[in-house]
Amino acid sequence: MKYFCSSCQRTFPVSSRIFRCSCGGFLKVETRSFFSQRDLEGQDHSIWRYREAFGLPEEVQPVSLGEGRTPIVRRRFDGADLAFKLDFLQPSGSFKDRGASVLLSLAKGLGVSHLVEDSSGNAGAAVSAYAAAAGIRCTVYVPDYTPEGKLVQMKLYGSEVVKVPGKRQEANRAAMEAAEKSYYASHLWNPYFIMGLQSAAFEIWEQYEGILPPRVVVPVGGGGFLEGLYEGFAALRKAGYAKKVPRFIGVQAEKCPPIHRAFQEGLPEHREMEVETTVAEGIAVQRPPRGKAVLQALRESGGRTVGVTEEEILCAERALFSMGLFAEPTSASALAGWRKLPQEEKEGSLVVLTGNGLKETQKLSNLFLGAS
């Protein structure tokens, strides 16, 4: 198995403990096999039923907490039929368990004893959970505004948590400096994290019995989930298991919209821009390192981006509560984006809910119940 650079095409062995090319380009995984539809029968329902698609060395053993196979529920809302993929119902409470399971399996296979990650919450919790399961020491760098519920979760898994003053990007910078002496288990950079996220596309394909939804609406920060979903659906099409890839709608908060702005302006890559703090802190990524791949996925799928305001996010959050769905504001941004689509585009769409509201109960209480 090999990595190859998305910019200069240079290749590296997977055994090299790198997270990006020396030219600065992000890495992708060279895969040689794919799972057989016939062989899925009788497999358990974790993401590891799709192991062949992850591109891992054969000797790597799964580090699993039973992640995957989250339900899809269908609702009638705003005059249209839509569905929700409840990916907040994962072992650590977010979709990022998919990527963490695959990445930490690789790390354990490589003999890593200590790793670092930077996160506004969910990725840090996921990596902490799987690092604990793998017996690997973990340090997570977080913005100092990260919700306490997510910090408690990381700490109870045994991770060292380092608060970094400033915006999300400052935590990223601190982690990259620390990674010079450790293994960087980055959900933003590492391609094996993206490989694990493909599993959601495979599940949707099975749950829809091969007839995919016309559109998939995803909140976008670094954009890894959208990239992973696209790569998963594209692999299914290549294997002959699906006729086409759904159109992707990538949703960003107007206060932090680098991908949205780049898409609207027809740019191949995001550009540097000033951002503000948003209630949807899980998608507040100022400099998404794999932004070029995310924009390419949006365009190749025939999709587009939508920007949403803070008020629209909170209104969508209330709507989720009214449907019995307790997701965090980052997840609600996806529904907020869906609500801004033309009526004909709303019909039959799948909205992915990414993180559990139980992690942000104090913030949600302050926002909606007036608690101090």
C-alpha positions as MATLAB code, in Angstrom:
seq = 'MKYFCSSCQRTFPVSSRIFRCSCGGFLKVETRSFFSQRDLEGQDHSIWRYREAFGLPEEVQPVSLGEGRTPIVRRRFDGADLAFKLDFLQPSGSFKDRGASVLLSLAKGLGVSHLVEDSSGNAGAAVSAYAAAAGIRCTVYVPDYTPEGKLVQMKLYGSEVVKVPGKRQEANRAAMEAAEKSYYASHLWNPYFIMGLQSAAFEIWEQYEGILPPRVVVPVGGGGFLEGLYEGFAALRKAGYAKKVPRFIGVQAEKCPPIHRAFQEGLPEHREMEVETTVAEGIAVQRPPRGKAVLQALRESGGRTVGVTEEEILCAERALFSMGLFAEPTSASALAGWRKLPQEEKEGSLVVLTGNGLKETQKLSNLFLGAS';
ca = [
       0.000    0.000    0.000;
       1.194    3.522   -0.795;
       0.372    7.153   -0.255;
       0.540    9.501   -3.191;
       0.662   13.284   -3.087;
      -2.342   15.082   -4.557;
      -0.071   17.880   -5.802;
       3.237   16.450   -7.043;
       2.203   12.751   -7.319;
       5.218   11.602   -5.296;
       4.596    8.274   -3.532;
       5.432    7.146   -0.001;
       5.122    3.808    1.799;
       2.267    3.617    4.303;
       4.840    2.636    6.915;
       6.266    6.179    6.778;
       4.711    8.153    9.605;
       3.859   11.254    7.588;
       0.630   13.206    7.285;
       1.465   15.315    4.216;
       3.974   15.533    1.401;
       7.161   17.560    1.731;
       5.750   19.863   -0.963;
       2.832   20.665    1.342;
       0.234   18.678   -0.612;
      -2.276   16.423    1.111;
      -1.982   12.645    0.683;
      -4.343   10.056   -0.770;
      -4.264    6.267   -0.422;
      -3.534    4.045   -3.393;
      -6.058    1.194   -3.214;
      -5.991   -2.082   -5.130;
      -9.138   -3.889   -4.045;
     -12.784   -3.423   -3.134;
     -15.302   -5.489   -1.236;
     -17.565   -7.986   -2.976;
     -21.287   -7.446   -2.571;
     -21.698  -11.186   -2.139;
     -19.154  -11.298    0.686;
     -21.127   -8.788    2.764;
     -23.644  -11.480    3.651;
     -23.067  -12.761    7.146;
     -20.633   -9.969    8.092;
     -21.182   -7.968   11.260;
     -22.588   -4.478   10.865;
     -19.603   -2.396   11.920;
     -17.675   -0.424    9.302;
     -15.226   -3.320    9.139;
     -17.570   -5.242    6.850;
     -16.053   -2.948    4.177;
     -12.435   -3.453    5.200;
     -11.176   -4.162    1.654;
     -12.102   -0.604    0.625;
      -9.946    1.046    3.301;
      -6.580    0.265    1.701;
      -4.946   -0.925    4.931;
      -1.988   -3.310    4.999;
      -3.180   -6.896    5.498;
      -1.422   -7.286    8.839;
      -3.289   -4.351   10.432;
      -5.915   -5.527   12.933;
      -9.091   -3.475   13.501;
      -9.409   -1.229   16.524;
     -13.187   -1.192   16.763;
     -15.891   -0.108   19.200;
     -18.719   -1.363   16.994;
     -18.960    1.881   14.998;
     -21.212    2.112   11.959;
     -24.668    1.089   10.733;
     -26.375    4.194   12.076;
     -30.109    4.421   11.313;
     -31.875    6.441    8.658;
     -35.220    7.989    9.601;
     -37.659    9.555    7.156;
     -39.765   12.618    7.842;
     -42.159   14.996    6.112;
     -40.992   18.553    6.740;
     -41.400   21.952    5.058;
     -43.655   20.344    2.467;
     -41.111   17.736    1.345;
     -40.050   14.190    2.134;
     -36.511   13.942    3.480;
     -34.387   11.500    5.426;
     -31.828   11.879    8.199;
     -28.737    9.715    8.620;
     -28.269    9.657   12.388;
     -24.494    9.507   12.477;
     -24.433   11.131   15.901;
     -25.362    7.674   17.265;
     -21.783    6.403   17.211;
     -19.763    5.092   20.186;
     -18.197    8.491   21.000;
     -21.162   10.478   19.683;
     -20.128   11.608   16.208;
     -19.432   10.464   12.648;
     -15.719   10.855   13.309;
     -15.606    7.427   14.935;
     -15.564    6.014   11.400;
     -12.299    7.726   10.545;
     -10.790    7.298   13.996;
     -11.324    3.528   13.923;
      -9.414    3.134   10.652;
      -6.669    5.643   11.479;
      -6.022    4.246   14.966;
      -5.935    0.725   13.528;
      -3.126    1.878   11.243;
      -1.344    3.684   14.088;
      -1.426    0.602   16.285;
      -0.186   -1.512   13.377;
       2.726    0.897   12.922;
       3.659    0.574   16.597;
       2.820    4.188   17.495;
       3.058    4.778   21.260;
       1.994    8.445   21.415;
      -0.070   10.590   19.077;
      -1.381   14.137   18.899;
      -4.543   15.612   17.411;
      -6.185   19.039   17.272;
      -9.923   19.431   17.456;
     -12.839   21.653   18.407;
     -14.390   18.636   20.085;
     -15.742   15.641   18.200;
     -12.548   14.543   16.467;
     -10.648   14.827   19.733;
     -13.257   12.699   21.482;
     -13.220   10.093   18.715;
      -9.431    9.856   18.511;
      -9.249    9.728   22.320;
     -11.746    6.855   22.436;
      -9.934    4.765   19.852;
      -6.503    5.626   21.244;
      -7.736    4.250   24.586;
      -9.022    1.125   22.849;
      -5.673    0.744   21.074;
      -3.578    1.386   24.191;
      -1.918    4.472   22.666;
      -1.166    7.635   24.658;
      -3.004   10.649   23.233;
      -2.676   14.441   23.504;
      -5.408   16.678   22.077;
      -4.983   20.402   21.410;
      -8.296   22.253   21.591;
      -9.476   25.876   21.228;
     -10.142   27.313   24.680;
     -13.847   27.770   23.813;
     -14.430   24.018   23.301;
     -17.585   22.830   25.164;
     -16.762   21.312   28.547;
     -18.754   18.156   27.765;
     -16.379   17.281   24.964;
     -13.318   18.034   27.097;
     -14.605   15.807   29.893;
     -15.115   13.011   27.388;
     -11.527   13.269   26.109;
     -10.099   13.393   29.624;
     -12.104   10.403   30.830;
     -10.795    8.378   27.901;
      -7.346    9.158   29.338;
      -6.151   11.821   26.906;
      -4.107   14.840   27.896;
      -6.057   17.948   26.838;
      -4.203   21.177   26.062;
      -6.307   24.340   25.719;
      -4.972   26.836   23.170;
      -6.114   30.490   23.292;
      -7.553   31.936   20.102;
      -9.434   30.481   17.159;
      -9.523   26.915   15.843;
      -6.483   27.535   13.652;
      -4.293   28.219   16.698;
      -4.977   24.746   18.082;
      -4.076   23.308   14.681;
      -0.775   25.166   14.693;
       0.083   23.959   18.207;
      -0.667   20.330   17.299;
       1.463   20.473   14.155;
       4.388   21.793   16.196;
       3.947   18.952   18.708;
       3.685   16.445   15.852;
       7.328   17.067   14.993;
       8.125   14.740   17.903;
       5.083   12.488   17.729;
       2.546   10.891   15.364;
      -0.036   13.314   14.005;
      -3.402   11.533   13.961;
      -5.061   14.385   12.128;
      -8.673   14.084   10.998;
      -7.996   17.077    8.730;
      -4.861   15.727    7.025;
      -4.521   11.973    7.368;
      -5.942   10.117    4.329;
      -6.816    7.010    6.345;
      -9.287    9.071    8.339;
     -11.000    9.861    5.022;
     -10.904    6.188    4.038;
     -12.877    5.341    7.163;
     -15.465    8.018    6.406;
     -16.260    6.281    3.116;
     -18.079    3.658    5.154;
     -21.068    5.987    5.556;
     -21.563    5.960    1.766;
     -21.448    2.165    1.733;
     -24.040    1.991    4.509;
     -26.350    4.438    2.731;
     -26.053    2.311   -0.420;
     -27.086   -0.787    1.533;
     -29.836    0.986    3.468;
     -31.290    2.417    0.241;
     -30.974   -1.004   -1.413;
     -28.804    0.348   -4.212;
     -31.138    3.203   -5.241;
     -29.305    6.223   -3.852;
     -30.914    9.511   -2.748;
     -30.720   12.334   -5.310;
     -28.923   14.668   -2.895;
     -26.879   14.345    0.265;
     -26.633   17.407    2.530;
     -23.532   17.573    4.732;
     -22.122   20.188    7.131;
     -18.645   21.202    5.973;
     -15.716   22.366    8.102;
     -12.531   20.690    6.912;
     -14.820   18.857    4.497;
     -13.447   15.392    5.166;
     -16.876   13.817    5.572;
     -18.072   15.180    2.248;
     -14.838   14.029    0.586;
     -15.137   10.569    2.156;
     -18.791   10.200    1.183;
     -18.033   11.242   -2.378;
     -15.091    8.835   -2.654;
     -17.261    6.042   -1.258;
     -20.095    6.624   -3.719;
     -17.596    6.999   -6.591;
     -16.038    3.645   -5.640;
     -19.493    2.027   -5.640;
     -20.155    3.420   -9.099;
     -16.779    2.207  -10.351;
     -17.502   -1.276   -8.983;
     -20.836   -1.306  -10.797;
     -22.877   -1.276   -7.583;
     -24.421    2.169   -8.156;
     -25.423    3.982  -11.319;
     -24.430    7.487  -10.220;
     -23.136    9.576   -7.358;
     -25.677   11.727   -5.477;
     -25.355   15.492   -5.765;
     -23.673   16.925   -2.667;
     -24.833   20.048   -0.850;
     -22.048   21.323    1.396;
     -23.250   23.627    4.164;
     -21.056   26.182    5.922;
     -21.727   28.831    8.548;
     -21.609   32.326    7.052;
     -19.196   33.274    9.848;
     -16.617   30.714    8.630;
     -17.239   29.952    4.921;
     -13.907   29.308    3.128;
     -15.222   26.388    1.043;
     -18.537   28.118    0.334;
     -16.819   31.304   -0.828;
     -14.347   29.401   -3.020;
     -17.160   27.416   -4.640;
     -19.241   30.527   -5.284;
     -16.262   32.279   -6.856;
     -15.309   29.293   -9.016;
     -11.929   28.833   -7.347;
     -10.108   25.458   -7.282;
      -8.907   26.076   -3.715;
     -10.052   28.150   -0.766;
      -8.376   31.474   -0.129;
      -7.268   33.094    3.118;
     -10.081   35.022    4.789;
     -11.093   36.492    8.119;
     -13.607   34.390   10.054;
     -15.721   34.787   13.184;
     -16.743   32.435   15.965;
     -19.919   30.500   15.143;
     -22.393   28.521   17.242;
     -21.558   25.613   14.903;
     -17.954   25.403   16.089;
     -17.535   21.909   14.636;
     -17.396   23.411   11.125;
     -15.256   26.426   12.028;
     -12.151   25.423   10.047;
     -10.468   28.496    8.623;
      -7.908   26.677    6.457;
      -9.236   23.270    5.367;
      -6.109   21.418    4.178;
      -8.031   19.096    1.853;
     -10.234   21.895    0.519;
      -9.191   21.263   -3.078;
     -10.522   17.685   -2.890;
     -13.754   18.873   -1.263;
     -14.392   21.472   -3.966;
     -13.624   18.890   -6.640;
     -16.087   16.442   -5.076;
     -18.807   19.088   -4.973;
     -18.329   19.964   -8.623;
     -17.935   16.438   -9.928;
     -21.141   15.403   -8.174;
     -23.032   18.308   -9.737;
     -23.630   19.723   -6.269;
     -23.039   23.076   -4.641;
     -22.594   24.902   -1.360;
     -24.991   26.825    0.880;
     -24.120   29.396    3.526;
     -26.281   29.675    6.657;
     -26.601   32.356    9.324;
     -26.501   31.848   13.069;
     -30.238   32.490   13.281;
     -30.922   29.900   10.558;
     -28.809   27.321   12.413;
     -30.678   27.899   15.671;
     -34.040   27.769   13.899;
     -33.045   24.426   12.362;
     -31.937   23.191   15.782;
     -35.403   23.912   17.168;
     -36.893   22.009   14.250;
     -34.719   18.981   15.046;
     -35.836   19.083   18.678;
     -39.462   19.131   17.496;
     -38.782   15.910   15.563;
     -37.175   14.211   18.568;
     -33.646   14.552   17.203;
     -31.061   15.808   19.708;
     -28.086   16.835   17.602;
     -25.540   19.598   18.142;
     -25.746   22.949   16.275;
     -23.102   21.822   13.776;
     -25.506   19.086   12.693;
     -28.396   21.531   12.611;
     -26.504   23.592   10.038;
     -27.143   20.783    7.525;
     -30.902   21.067    8.004;
     -30.592   24.859    7.814;
     -28.870   24.456    4.446;
     -31.507   22.021    3.217;
     -34.252   24.513    4.101;
     -32.679   27.071    1.747;
     -32.843   24.754   -1.290;
     -35.534   25.194   -3.951;
     -38.537   22.996   -3.211;
     -37.762   20.547   -6.021;
     -34.244   20.010   -4.622;
     -35.507   19.403   -1.097;
     -37.589   16.406   -2.129;
     -36.003   13.063   -1.275;
     -32.744   14.524    0.049;
     -30.699   12.825    2.757;
     -29.473   15.139    5.534;
     -26.533   13.832    7.571;
     -26.605   14.634   11.299;
     -23.044   14.407   12.516;
     -22.733   15.098   16.259;
     -24.715   14.364   19.426;
     -26.402   17.219   21.275;
     -25.647   15.571   24.620;
     -22.077   16.847   24.263;
     -23.294   20.451   24.325;
     -26.112   20.392   26.867;
     -24.863   23.482   28.724;
     -24.547   25.509   25.528;
     -27.942   24.337   24.293;
     -29.457   25.163   27.667;
     -28.025   28.691   27.483;
     -29.255   29.132   23.916;
     -32.762   27.758   24.241;
     -33.713   27.671   27.920;
     -32.040   30.859   29.078;
     -29.872   29.095   31.661;
     -26.870   30.951   32.975;
];
